[in-house]
Each structure stands twice: as C-alpha cells, then as structure tokens.
C-alpha cells in the first residue's frame, strides 16, 4: 500500500532517459559508419534497423526548443540527416533480379503501346537482338529472336529473358555480378527503345508523306500550302480517308481545317460521320451541316439536341436542316416542336424540314402554321412543306391559299392546286 510519498512510476510510453540530441546524432554516426562498411543485404538490413530506431525515438523524444539565436531546430537537423541516410541506404541496395524483370516488362509495354516509324522498327529490332545476346551470357542461356522488325513480336521474344531471370533465383549477394551484368544489358535495352524513332517524333509533313498524302501532286503544284493542292485532288477522287488524314494532322490550321471540312461536305460520305459527329458535338455549325449532307440516320444523334439550342438561331436552323436532309420520321416530333419557336427563321426551317421528312403526321401542325403564323415567310415554308409531303390531304390544305394576300404563300399554294388538278386529270384519263 502506498503512503502517498512515493514518486509515481514512469509511464511505459515515456522516452528513455538517454534520448537527447547528442545521443541521436551519435547513433546516426554509427549508422553512417555501418552503411559505409556494409557488404551484404544483411548488413544493410542492420543499418535500416538503426535508422528505424532513431526515427522511433525521435518521435517519442521531448527535445528542447531551439534558442532564438539558433539557426536550425535540432530535431529538424536530425530528421534531415535521417532522410539523407535512408536515401543513401536505398541507393546502396540492389540491384535485384526483380528490378531486371520490371525493366523488361516496361520495355515490352512501350514496344506494344507505341506507334513506330519504319526506321524505329528497325532500330527496335537491333536493340532487342543485341539484348538477347547480352542477356544470354550471364544467364548461361541462348535466346532466339530479333529477326523481324515487328514491335509486338519483339516484345514477346523478351518473355524468354524475363522467365529465365525469374527461374534463376538470383541472390543479391551471391549473384551480384550476374545481376549487375543483366542490369547493364537491360539499361542498354531501355535506352535503345527510348531512342527508337516513334511516329510522334515526325513532323506533320513527314507523317503525311509517310502516309502517301502527297502522291497525287507533282513538283509544279501552284497552290500553297501543298497540302491544299493534295486535298483538292483527294476530294476529286472522293478519298475520304486522305481528307480525314489531312484534317487529323493539320486541324490546328484554321485555313486547312475549313478546307478539309468543306471537302467532306461536298463528298458527303458516311466514312466521315464519326469524325464530323465528334465535331458537331462541340457545336461546330459546319460539322452539323455535314452530318445532314451525309444523310445517314446514324447522324441524328449528333444533331438532334441542337434544334432547341437557346440563343443560337444559326445552330438551330442548321440542325433542323440536317434532320430534314436525313429525312427520318424518327425526328418528326423534335422538328415539329420548333414550329412554335420564337424565332421566325427557326420556325421556317422547321416547316421545310418537315416537308423533306415527308411524315404525314406533320400535315395538321403545318396546316395550323399556314393559317395562323404571323410571318408570311414561315407560312410560305409551311405551304411548301405540304406540297413536298404530296398526299391529297396535304395538297388540299395548301391549295386553299391559292389566292392568299401574300404572294410567296399564294405561289406555293398554287403549286398544290396544280398538283391536284394534274392528279384529277390523270385519274379521269
């Protein structure tokens, strides 16, 4: 039993009495000496244990605060020295067999994931061939390969070396020379792969030349830049692949981008739909127009969301025109919804697009527009659309306005009346 006079026992978590700045520095001196004389991985493990102990005691120690005149906190100084010794320790470890395998795998990944030029493929072949020879000696193996300039095949040939390194069970102490020789050879492989010519190393013109883009022009071409001359020739041949190639490599030039897109608009091939669809998604009005020119129903998804693009009548009318040119009844409702838009141009274009689509479900809303819209231009577009739909009911709805107050409406309505007369005459014959 305590009588209350005993000193309380020291907490188990309290720092040891000898943990002070001088002691910690001495322990770091011991670690530095041990690191300098270390010859095996076990020796390095002992050094790491010393450093771990110093770090643990430093965290637990209640070191005095630095005086105002001191330039550096003693704890900070110890932490900095501790960090430096850990870096030196890691630098002295290895190399290890697993590092060699990891470097081989990195080289394989680069070989397979990079686009190489023909020159680069030849350089890769030489690098891998030399590596297979260099790795064979320290492993006591013979590796076949390096005979073809195919990056993926070369990557597969490196598997044999990685497997041999794994199977050798190399010890970092007993087999240090073997690991060092393999590391040196693998470093040379890495450097060879890094130095091989990639496709991205080429200039734009080198890439276009390699793809055969300039083959359609002679040395006396008149236009500048020469890419424009070639573009016009590829357009004449309706070669969408080459037009897209030019757009890919020269899309940063506003001049060439515009000419490439204009060429795609004139050729209007479904081959270009994916590219122009991506550009349409960025609200590119010309791309939206090209989607319509292509006329594929797959293009609807690229433009339909723009028919109600607030604040951009040009984009809306272009999208409506494209849907009309595509002509799918799938978009009838989206287009018809714009017959009540605030903008006259949007309403007029919606009416005409309904005429191009030709869906008879549009007859009633077009008839309402013809009767009630405040703009004669919009009413004329509705009459034109009814004539385009061309059924008897559509023609009759338009023909009622053959003596309309507005000449442009009367003109379209008269076409409907004439079509009805022609049908009646044909039926009577």
C-alpha positions in Angstrom: 0.0 0.0 0.0 1.2 3.5 -0.8 1.6 6.1 1.9 1.4 8.8 -0.7 5.1 9.8 -0.5 6.4 7.5 -3.3 7.4 9.0 -6.7 4.9 7.9 -9.4 6.2 5.2 -11.7 7.4 6.4 -15.1 5.0 5.7 -18.0 5.8 2.9 -20.3 5.4 5.3 -23.2 7.8 7.9 -21.8 11.1 8.4 -23.7 14.2 6.7 -22.4 16.4 9.0 -20.3 19.3 8.9 -22.8 17.3 10.2 -25.7 18.8 13.6 -26.4 20.2 15.4 -29.4 23.7 14.3 -28.8 22.8 10.6 -28.4 20.7 10.6 -31.5 23.4 12.2 -33.5 25.9 9.6 -32.2 23.5 6.8 -33.3 23.3 8.3 -36.7 27.1 8.4 -36.9 27.1 4.7 -36.1 24.6 4.1 -38.9 26.7 6.1 -41.4 29.8 4.1 -40.5 27.9 0.8 -40.7 26.5 1.9 -44.1 29.9 2.7 -45.4 31.3 -0.7 -44.5 28.2 -2.7 -45.4 28.9 -5.5 -47.9 25.7 -7.6 -47.8 22.0 -7.2 -47.8 22.0 -8.4 -44.2 24.4 -5.6 -43.3 22.1 -3.1 -45.0 19.2 -4.5 -43.0 21.1 -3.8 -39.8 21.6 -0.2 -40.9 17.9 0.1 -41.6 17.1 -1.2 -38.1 19.4 1.5 -36.6 17.6 4.2 -38.6 14.2 2.9 -37.7 15.2 3.0 -34.0 16.4 6.6 -34.3 13.2 7.6 -36.1 11.1 6.0 -33.4 13.0 7.5 -30.5 13.0 10.9 -32.2 9.2 10.9 -32.5 8.9 10.0 -28.8 11.6 12.4 -27.5 10.8 15.7 -25.8 13.7 17.6 -27.2 14.3 21.2 -26.1 13.1 24.0 -28.2 15.8 25.9 -30.1 17.1 29.2 -28.7 16.2 32.3 -30.6 19.8 32.6 -31.7 19.9 29.0 -33.1 19.7 28.9 -36.9 18.2 25.4 -37.0 16.0 23.3 -34.9 18.0 20.2 -33.6 15.1 18.0 -34.4 14.8 19.2 -37.9 18.6 18.7 -38.3 18.3 15.1 -37.1 15.3 14.4 -39.4 17.2 15.8 -42.4 20.2 13.7 -41.7 18.0 10.6 -41.1 16.3 11.2 -44.5 19.7 11.5 -46.3 20.9 8.3 -44.7 17.8 6.5 -45.9 18.4 7.7 -49.4 22.0 6.5 -49.2 20.8 3.2 -47.9 18.4 2.7 -50.8 21.0 3.7 -53.3 23.3 1.1 -52.0 20.8 -1.7 -52.1 20.5 -4.0 -55.1 20.3 -4.3 -57.9 17.8 -7.1 -57.7 16.6 -9.7 -60.2 13.1 -8.4 -59.9 14.3 -4.9 -61.0 15.6 -6.5 -64.2 12.3 -8.2 -64.8 10.4 -5.0 -64.2 12.6 -3.1 -66.7 12.0 -5.8 -69.3 8.2 -5.5 -68.7 8.4 -1.7 -69.1 10.3 -2.2 -72.4 7.6 -4.7 -73.6 4.8 -2.3 -72.7 6.5 0.5 -74.7 7.1 -1.7 -77.6 3.4 -2.7 -77.8 1.7 0.6 -77.0 3.8 2.9 -79.2 3.3 3.7 -82.8 6.7 3.4 -84.5 8.0 4.5 -87.9 9.7 2.0 -90.2 13.1 3.4 -89.1 12.0 3.0 -85.5 11.1 -0.6 -86.0 14.5 -1.4 -87.5 16.1 0.3 -84.5 14.0 -1.7 -82.1 15.0 -4.9 -83.9 18.6 -4.1 -83.4 18.2 -3.2 -79.8 16.3 -6.4 -78.9 18.7 -8.5 -80.9 21.7 -7.1 -79.0 19.9 -7.5 -75.7 19.1 -11.2 -76.3 22.8 -11.8 -77.0 23.9 -9.7 -74.0 21.5 -11.4 -71.5 22.4 -14.9 -72.7 25.9 -14.9 -71.3 25.3 -14.1 -67.6 22.3 -16.4 -67.5 24.0 -19.3 -69.4 21.1 -19.4 -71.8 20.6 -19.0 -75.6 17.8 -16.8 -76.7 16.4 -16.9 -80.2 14.7 -13.9 -81.8 15.4 -10.4 -83.0 15.0 -11.4 -86.6 11.9 -9.4 -87.5 11.1 -5.7 -87.2 7.8 -6.3 -85.6 7.4 -4.5 -82.2 4.8 -6.9 -80.8 6.8 -9.9 -81.9 9.9 -8.4 -80.3 8.0 -7.8 -77.1 7.0 -11.5 -77.0 10.7 -12.6 -77.5 11.6 -10.7 -74.4 9.4 -13.0 -72.4 12.0 -15.7 -72.5 14.6 -13.5 -70.8 12.2 -12.4 -68.1 11.3 -16.0 -67.4 14.9 -17.1 -67.3 15.8 -14.3 -64.8 12.8 -15.4 -62.6 13.8 -19.1 -62.8 17.4 -18.4 -61.9 16.6 -17.5 -58.3 19.4 -14.9 -58.2 20.6 -13.8 -54.8 21.5 -10.1 -54.4 24.7 -11.0 -52.5 25.9 -14.3 -54.0 24.9 -13.4 -57.6 25.7 -9.7 -57.5 27.9 -9.9 -60.6 25.2 -11.7 -62.6 22.5 -9.3 -61.6 24.8 -6.3 -62.4 25.6 -7.7 -65.9 21.8 -8.2 -66.5 21.1 -4.7 -65.2 23.7 -3.2 -67.5 22.3 -5.0 -70.5 18.7 -4.1 -69.6 19.6 -0.5 -69.2 21.0 -0.6 -72.8 17.7 -2.2 -74.0 15.7 0.6 -72.3 17.9 3.2 -73.9 17.6 1.6 -77.3 13.8 1.5 -77.0 13.7 5.1 -75.9 15.9 6.3 -78.7 14.0 4.4 -81.5 12.0 6.7 -83.7 8.4 7.0 -82.8 5.6 8.2 -85.1 5.1 11.2 -82.8 8.8 12.2 -83.4 7.9 13.0 -87.0 6.8 16.5 -88.2 3.4 16.9 -89.7 4.7 16.8 -93.2 6.8 13.8 -92.5 3.7 12.0 -91.2 1.7 13.0 -94.3 4.5 11.9 -96.6 4.8 8.6 -94.9 1.1 8.0 -95.3 1.3 8.8 -99.1 -0.7 12.0 -98.9 1.5 13.9 -101.4 1.5 11.2 -104.1 -1.3 12.9 -106.0 0.6 16.1 -106.7 3.7 16.9 -108.8 6.6 19.2 -108.1 5.0 22.1 -110.0 1.9 22.5 -107.9 0.5 26.0 -107.8 -1.3 26.3 -104.6 0.2 27.0 -101.2 0.4 25.2 -98.9 1.0 22.0 -100.9 -1.4 20.1 -98.6 -4.3 22.2 -100.1 -3.3 21.1 -103.6 -3.3 17.4 -102.5 -6.6 17.9 -100.6 -8.3 19.0 -103.8 -7.0 16.0 -105.7 -8.2 13.6 -103.0 -11.6 15.3 -103.0 -11.9 14.8 -106.7 -11.2 11.1 -106.1 -13.7 11.1 -103.2 -11.0 9.6 -101.0 -12.4 10.4 -97.5 -9.5 8.6 -95.7 -7.0 11.0 -97.1 -9.2 14.0 -96.4 -9.6 12.9 -92.8 -5.8 12.3 -92.6 -5.2 15.9 -93.5 -7.8 17.1 -91.0 -6.1 15.0 -88.3 -2.7 16.3 -88.9 -3.5 19.9 -89.9 -6.6 20.6 -87.9 -4.7 23.2 -85.9 -4.6 25.4 -89.1 -7.9 27.2 -89.4 -7.3 27.5 -93.2 -6.7 23.8 -93.7 -9.4 22.7 -91.2 -12.0 24.8 -93.1 -11.0 23.4 -96.5 -11.0 19.8 -95.1 -14.5 20.2 -93.7 -15.7 21.8 -97.0 -14.3 18.9 -98.9 -16.1 16.4 -96.6 -19.3 18.4 -97.1 -19.0 18.0 -100.9 -18.1 14.4 -100.8 -20.7 13.6 -98.1 -19.5 10.1 -97.3 -20.7 8.1 -94.3 -17.0 7.3 -93.7 -16.6 10.8 -92.3 -19.6 10.5 -89.9 -17.7 9.6 -86.8 -15.2 12.5 -87.2 -17.8 15.2 -88.1 -20.1 13.8 -85.4 -17.5 14.5 -82.8 -17.0 18.0 -84.1 -20.8 18.5 -84.2 -20.9 17.6 -80.5 -18.7 20.7 -79.9 -21.4 22.9 -81.6 -19.5 23.2 -84.8 -22.1 24.5 -87.2 -20.3 23.3 -90.4 -19.9 19.9 -88.9 -23.6 19.8 -88.1 -24.3 20.7 -91.7 -22.1 17.9 -93.0 -24.0 15.4 -90.9 -27.1 16.4 -92.8 -25.3 16.2 -96.1 -24.2 12.6 -95.3 -27.8 11.8 -94.7 -27.4 8.7 -92.5 -29.9 8.0 -89.8 -26.9 7.3 -87.5 -26.3 11.1 -87.7 -29.5 12.0 -85.9 -27.9 11.6 -82.5 -25.2 14.1 -83.4 -27.5 17.0 -84.3 -31.0 16.5 -82.7 -30.1 18.1 -79.4 -29.2 21.4 -81.1 -32.7 22.1 -82.6 -33.6 23.9 -79.4 -30.2 25.4 -78.6 -31.3 28.6 -77.0 -29.5 31.8 -78.1 -28.1 30.3 -81.2 -30.5 30.5 -84.2 -27.9 29.6 -86.7 -27.0 26.4 -85.0 -30.8 25.6 -84.5 -31.6 26.2 -88.2 -28.6 24.2 -89.3 -29.6 21.3 -87.1 -33.1 21.4 -88.4 -31.9 21.5 -92.0 -29.7 18.4 -91.3 -32.6 16.5 -89.8 -34.6 17.3 -92.9 -31.9 16.1 -95.2 -31.5 12.9 -93.2 -35.3 12.5 -93.7 -36.0 10.1 -90.9 -39.5 10.1 -89.4 -37.7 9.3 -86.1 -37.1 13.1 -85.8 -40.5 14.3 -86.8 -41.6 15.3 -83.4 -38.4 17.1 -82.5 -38.6 19.1 -85.6 -42.4 19.8 -85.3 -41.8 21.2 -81.8 -39.9 24.1 -83.3 -42.9 25.3 -85.3 -43.8 27.4 -82.3 -40.3 28.7 -81.7 -39.9 32.5 -81.1 -37.5 32.9 -84.0 -39.0 33.2 -87.5 -36.1 31.6 -89.2 -36.2 28.6 -86.8 -40.0 28.1 -87.5 -39.5 28.5 -91.2 -36.7 25.9 -91.3 -38.6 23.5 -89.1 -41.5 23.6 -91.6 -39.3 23.0 -94.6 -37.5 20.1 -92.8 -40.9 18.5 -92.1 -41.6 18.7 -95.8 -38.3 16.9 -96.5 -39.0 14.2 -94.0 -42.4 13.7 -95.6 -44.2 12.3 -92.5 -48.0 12.7 -92.9 -48.3 13.3 -89.1 -46.9 16.8 -89.9 -49.9 17.8 -92.1 -52.0 19.1 -89.2 -49.4 21.2 -87.5 -48.2 22.6 -90.8 -51.8 23.5 -91.7 -52.1 25.4 -88.4 -48.9 27.3 -89.2 -50.2 28.2 -92.6 -53.4 29.5 -91.1 -52.1 31.3 -88.0 -48.4 32.2 -88.2 -47.6 36.0 -88.1 -44.8 35.6 -90.6 -45.6 35.1 -94.3 -42.2 33.6 -94.8 -43.0 30.9 -92.3 -46.4 30.4 -93.8 -44.9 30.0 -97.3 -42.5 27.4 -95.9 -45.4 25.5 -94.4 -47.2 25.6 -97.8 -44.0 24.4 -99.5 -43.7 21.5 -97.0 -47.3 20.4 -97.6 -46.6 20.3 -101.3 -43.5 18.2 -100.6 -45.5 15.7 -98.5 -47.7 15.5 -101.5 -50.7 13.4 -100.3 -54.1 14.6 -101.3 -54.9 15.9 -97.9 -51.7 17.8 -97.7 -52.2 19.3 -101.2 -55.8 20.3 -100.4 -54.7 22.0 -97.2 -52.1 24.1 -99.1 -54.4 24.8 -102.2 -56.9 26.7 -100.0 -54.4 29.6 -100.0 -54.1 29.9 -103.8 -55.5 33.5 -103.6 -53.6 34.4 -100.4 -52.8 38.0 -99.5 -49.0 37.1 -99.6 -47.6 36.4 -103.0 -45.0 33.9 -101.6 -47.7 31.9 -99.9 -50.0 32.2 -103.0 -47.2 30.9 -105.2 -46.7 27.7 -103.1 -50.4 27.2 -102.7 -50.9 27.4 -106.5 -48.3 24.5 -106.9 -50.6 22.5 -104.6 -53.7 23.4 -106.7 -51.9 22.5 -109.9 -50.8 19.1 -108.5 -54.4 18.4 -107.5 -55.6 19.3 -111.0 -52.9 17.0 -112.5 -53.9 14.1 -110.3 -57.6 14.6 -111.2 -56.8 14.7 -114.9 -54.7 11.6 -114.7 -57.5 9.8 -112.7 -60.1 10.8 -115.4 -57.9 9.7 -118.3 
